[in-house]
Structure formats: structure tokens, C-alpha cells
Amino acid sequence: MSKKLISATILIVLAEVLSLSRIYLIEGTTDFSQFTSGLLLGFSVGMKIIGIILLFICIVTYDKKK
């Protein structure tokens, strides 16, 4: 397996874990909890986008390696 493919998979899985932790761990309506929730959401979305881009790069360059 390619290192990019492994990295893409790990990033997507970690992004899902961050998204779930945002839902279950952040409680209340204080300013800090809203800030933390937004921060976790931003990291989650960013990691998903990077993982998907790496996955597409692996798919496009798969035939060129053989």
C-alpha cells in the first residue's frame, strides 16, 4: 500500500473521531464550549478535505505506477 493511501485513510478516520468527539464531549452553551466546538469542527473538516485530496491523488496516479 502507498504511504499516501495510508495517510489519507488515517486522516479521514481521525476527522470522523474529532467530529464525534465534538458532538459527545462538548456540552453547555458557554462561550468556551462554543469556541471549542467550532475549533474541533474546523479541524475535522480540514482533515477530511486533505484526506480526500490525498485519496484522489492515489487514484489518479495508480495506473501510472504500473
Buried (B, 14 or more C-beta within 10 A) or exposed (E): EEEBBEBBBEBBEBBBEBBEEBEEEBEEEEEEEEEBBEEBBEBBEEBBEBBBEBBEBBEEEEEEEE
